[in-house]
Amino acid sequence: MFGGHLRGIAGALENHAESVFGDLTGTDQDVCKEILLSLTQLGDGLLDRKQRMPRRDLGDSEATARVLDRLIDERLVTSQDEYVEIAHEELLRKWPCLNEWIRAEAPRLETQRRLAIAAREWRKQDEDKESYLYRGAQLAAVETWLVDHASRLTPVMAEFIQASIAANRRALQREIERNQRLEKSLTKAEAEALRARDATRMAAVSAERDRDSTAVLTLLREVETSEPFFDLPGWPETVAQIRSPWLSHSLQGHSQPVNSVAFSPDRKCLVTTSSDTTARAWQQNDDGFRLLSHSLQGHTKQVVSAALSPNGNRIVTASRDGTARVAAE
């Protein structure tokens, strides 16, 4: 008898909910559905339960206020101290319409529930609020979820997401700036290391220039500076020594400083490059080196380096005009 009485109450509750819902317009029915789903806590495999939440978290639209007041008047929802909740938990179990909504919307409700909890926790903080915001993959997942569910956001949830996006952008900008500083630091360190290596090699050039001009030219090939040779410490003295009277020959013809010297694999040919925008090819003979041809022209700015093919028949030159040129012997 007692069980029959309870079934009668549950049936009356179901009929009452169905009647109230049926009296609403189509738009208000959608609002009613959203309110009741927001006031439902999924059971994670157990029974679903009603949940109490601040009225303001349901939204501040006129339609929300109107439908919520109707549900309160009909005693389907209770209100106390600006908090609202479903009046009867039995409604979650016995009203088929609400059961169907819950099953269909379960994934969305779970995401929305967790978002609402995070937003409320963030809102309560007075200090270090940023540590409560979403970041990384968690924020990316919510942004994807928003594509289809942006209308489901309450004001505090929307504020929370906007704050999370802004904090994420600030963190990204700080990371970009940190990487830029690191890159500049590494570039500076690499440049300093290159200058140190070149200083060591130029010291070796200075040690050899009084004895062997060929050794001097070989050592100069190892210098990796990105600046013209004539800017290197010791270069003027090296040039003066190479041109000194005791040498059996000197290579003349460039009108501006020589920037590099390249030897062929058999050491019988060499190419000089100059700031006069030309390169010159030379071949060794009994008297020293003779000019193979007229200057290799075509560049519009100083020529900084050159290389010869293994057989010595082709020469490639590189210039500060941003081009490389290939010439056949």
C-alpha positions in Angstrom: 0.0 0.0 0.0 2.8 2.4 0.9 4.7 1.5 -2.3 1.5 2.2 -4.3 1.2 5.6 -2.6 4.8 6.5 -3.6 4.1 5.4 -7.2 1.1 7.6 -7.2 3.2 10.6 -6.0 5.8 9.9 -8.7 3.2 9.6 -11.3 1.6 12.9 -10.2 5.0 14.5 -10.3 5.7 13.2 -13.8 2.3 14.4 -15.0 2.8 17.8 -13.4 6.2 18.3 -15.0 4.9 17.2 -18.4 2.0 19.6 -18.1 4.2 22.6 -17.2 6.6 21.8 -20.0 3.8 21.4 -22.5 2.4 24.9 -21.6 5.8 26.5 -22.6 6.4 27.9 -26.1 9.0 26.2 -28.3 11.8 28.6 -27.4 10.9 28.5 -23.7 10.9 24.7 -23.8 14.6 24.8 -25.0 15.4 27.1 -22.1 13.6 24.8 -19.6 15.5 21.9 -20.8 18.8 23.7 -20.4 17.9 24.9 -16.9 17.0 21.4 -15.7 20.1 19.8 -17.3 22.3 22.4 -15.6 20.8 21.5 -12.3 21.6 17.8 -12.8 24.8 16.1 -11.6 25.7 13.0 -13.6 26.0 9.9 -11.4 29.2 8.5 -13.0 27.6 5.0 -13.2 25.4 5.6 -10.2 22.1 7.5 -9.9 22.0 11.0 -11.2 21.5 13.7 -8.6 20.2 17.2 -8.4 22.8 19.9 -7.8 22.4 23.3 -6.2 23.9 26.3 -8.0 23.8 30.1 -8.0 20.9 31.5 -10.0 23.2 33.9 -11.8 25.2 30.9 -13.2 22.2 29.9 -15.2 22.4 33.0 -17.3 21.0 36.5 -17.2 18.7 36.5 -20.3 15.1 37.5 -20.0 14.0 34.0 -21.2 16.0 32.3 -18.6 14.6 34.5 -15.8 11.0 34.0 -17.1 11.2 30.2 -17.4 13.1 29.8 -14.1 10.4 31.8 -12.2 7.8 29.6 -13.8 9.5 26.4 -12.6 9.8 27.9 -9.1 6.1 28.9 -9.1 5.2 25.3 -10.2 7.4 23.9 -7.4 9.6 22.0 -9.8 12.6 24.1 -8.8 13.3 25.6 -5.4 15.1 28.9 -4.7 16.8 30.0 -1.5 19.4 32.7 -0.9 20.0 33.2 -4.7 20.7 29.4 -5.1 18.3 27.2 -7.0 17.9 23.4 -7.4 15.5 20.8 -8.6 12.8 20.4 -6.0 12.4 16.6 -6.2 15.2 14.2 -7.0 12.5 11.7 -8.0 12.0 13.9 -11.1 15.3 12.8 -12.4 14.3 9.1 -12.3 10.6 9.2 -13.1 10.2 11.8 -15.8 11.0 10.1 -19.1 11.5 13.3 -20.9 14.3 14.5 -18.5 15.8 11.0 -18.5 16.1 11.1 -22.3 17.7 14.6 -22.2 20.3 13.5 -19.7 21.3 10.4 -21.7 21.5 12.3 -24.9 23.5 15.2 -23.5 25.7 13.3 -21.0 29.1 14.0 -22.7 28.3 17.7 -23.1 26.9 17.9 -19.5 30.1 16.4 -18.1 32.3 18.9 -19.9 30.0 21.7 -18.9 29.9 20.5 -15.3 33.7 20.5 -15.0 34.0 23.8 -16.7 31.4 25.3 -14.3 33.3 24.0 -11.2 36.6 25.3 -12.5 35.0 28.7 -13.3 33.5 29.0 -9.8 36.8 28.0 -8.1 38.6 30.6 -10.2 36.1 33.3 -9.4 36.4 32.7 -5.6 40.1 33.4 -5.5 41.6 36.7 -4.4 45.2 35.9 -5.2 47.0 33.8 -7.8 43.8 33.5 -9.9 45.8 32.8 -13.0 46.9 29.4 -11.6 43.3 28.2 -11.7 42.9 28.9 -15.4 42.8 26.3 -18.2 46.0 25.9 -20.2 47.4 23.8 -23.0 45.5 20.7 -24.0 42.7 21.4 -21.5 42.1 24.8 -23.0 42.3 23.5 -26.6 39.7 20.8 -25.8 37.3 23.4 -24.4 37.8 25.7 -27.4 36.8 22.7 -29.6 33.8 22.0 -27.4 32.7 25.7 -27.8 32.3 25.4 -31.5 29.0 23.7 -31.0 28.1 24.7 -27.4 29.0 28.4 -27.0 25.4 29.2 -26.3 25.5 26.9 -23.3 28.0 29.1 -21.4 27.0 31.0 -18.3 28.5 34.4 -17.8 31.1 33.2 -15.2 32.1 30.3 -17.6 32.5 32.7 -20.5 34.6 35.1 -18.3 36.7 32.1 -17.2 37.4 31.0 -20.7 38.2 34.5 -21.9 40.7 34.9 -19.0 42.2 31.5 -19.8 42.7 32.4 -23.5 44.3 35.8 -22.5 46.6 34.1 -20.0 47.6 31.5 -22.6 48.4 34.2 -25.2 50.6 36.0 -22.6 52.4 32.8 -21.8 53.0 32.1 -25.5 54.3 35.7 -26.0 56.7 35.2 -23.1 57.9 31.9 -24.6 58.5 33.6 -28.0 60.4 36.4 -26.4 62.5 33.9 -24.3 63.3 31.9 -27.4 64.3 35.1 -29.2 66.6 36.1 -26.4 68.1 32.6 -26.4 68.6 32.7 -30.1 70.4 36.1 -29.9 72.5 34.8 -27.1 73.5 31.7 -29.1 74.2 33.8 -32.2 76.4 36.1 -30.2 78.2 33.2 -28.7 78.8 31.5 -32.1 80.1 34.7 -33.5 82.5 35.1 -30.6 83.7 31.5 -31.0 84.2 32.1 -34.7 86.3 35.2 -34.0 88.4 33.3 -31.5 89.1 30.5 -34.0 90.0 33.1 -36.7 92.3 34.9 -34.3 94.1 31.6 -33.6 94.4 30.9 -37.4 95.7 34.4 -38.1 98.2 34.0 -35.3 99.4 30.9 -37.2 99.5 32.9 -40.4 101.7 35.5 -38.7 104.1 32.8 -37.5 104.4 31.4 -41.0 104.6 34.5 -43.1 108.3 35.0 -42.6 109.0 31.5 -43.8 106.6 30.1 -46.4 104.1 32.1 -48.4 102.4 28.9 -49.7 101.8 27.8 -46.1 100.4 31.3 -45.4 97.9 30.9 -48.3 96.9 27.4 -47.1 96.2 28.7 -43.6 94.2 31.6 -44.9 91.8 29.1 -46.6 90.9 27.8 -43.1 89.7 31.2 -41.8 85.9 31.2 -41.5 85.3 34.9 -41.0 82.2 36.4 -42.5 84.0 39.7 -42.8 86.5 40.6 -45.5 90.1 39.4 -44.8 91.4 43.0 -44.7 89.4 43.5 -41.5 91.1 40.7 -39.6 93.9 41.4 -37.1 97.3 40.9 -38.7 96.0 40.9 -42.3 97.8 44.2 -43.4 101.1 42.8 -42.1 100.5 39.5 -43.9 99.8 41.2 -47.2 102.9 43.3 -46.8 105.0 40.2 -46.1 103.6 38.3 -49.1 104.6 41.3 -51.2 108.0 41.5 -49.7 111.0 41.5 -52.0 112.4 38.1 -51.0 109.3 36.3 -52.5 110.0 34.9 -56.0 106.8 36.4 -57.3 103.7 38.4 -56.3 100.2 38.2 -57.8 99.1 41.6 -58.9 96.1 42.9 -60.8 93.2 43.5 -58.4 92.4 47.1 -57.8 91.1 46.6 -54.3 91.9 44.2 -51.4 92.0 40.5 -51.9 89.3 38.7 -49.8 90.1 35.0 -50.3 92.4 32.5 -52.0 91.3 29.1 -53.2 93.7 26.3 -54.4 92.9 23.5 -56.8 93.2 19.9 -55.4 96.6 19.5 -57.1 97.8 22.8 -55.7 98.9 24.0 -59.2 96.1 26.5 -59.7 94.6 29.1 -57.5 91.8 31.7 -57.6 91.9 35.1 -55.8 88.7 37.1 -55.0 88.6 40.8 -54.4 86.5 43.7 -53.3 86.9 45.0 -56.8 83.9 42.6 -57.7 86.2 40.3 -59.7 88.0 37.0 -59.3 91.3 35.9 -61.0 92.6 32.5 -61.9 96.3 31.7 -61.7 98.4 28.6 -62.7 101.8 27.7 -61.4 104.8 27.6 -63.7 108.6 27.7 -63.4 108.5 31.4 -62.7 105.8 31.3 -60.1 102.1 31.8 -61.0 100.8 33.2 -64.3 97.3 34.7 -64.9 95.2 32.1 -66.7 92.7 34.6 -68.2 91.3 38.0 -67.7 89.4 38.7 -64.5 86.2 36.7 -63.9 83.5 39.3 -64.0 79.8 39.6 -63.5 79.3 40.3 -59.8 78.1 43.7 -58.7 79.6 43.7 -55.2 82.8 42.4 -53.6 83.6 38.7 -54.2 84.3 37.0 -50.9 85.1 33.3 -51.7 85.8 30.9 -54.5 86.3 27.1 -55.1 87.7 25.0 -57.9 86.3 21.7 -59.2 88.4 18.6 -58.6 89.8 18.7 -62.1 90.4 22.4 -61.9 88.3 23.1 -65.0 85.4 25.0 -63.3 85.4 27.8 -60.8 82.5 28.9 -58.6 82.6 32.4 -56.9 80.3 33.9 -54.2 79.6 37.5 -53.8 78.0 39.9 -51.4 75.5 40.7 -54.1 73.8 37.5 -53.1 74.8 35.4 -56.2 77.2 32.7 -57.1 78.7 32.3 -60.6 80.3 29.3 -62.3 83.0 29.8 -64.9 84.8 27.3 -67.1 88.5 27.5 -67.5 
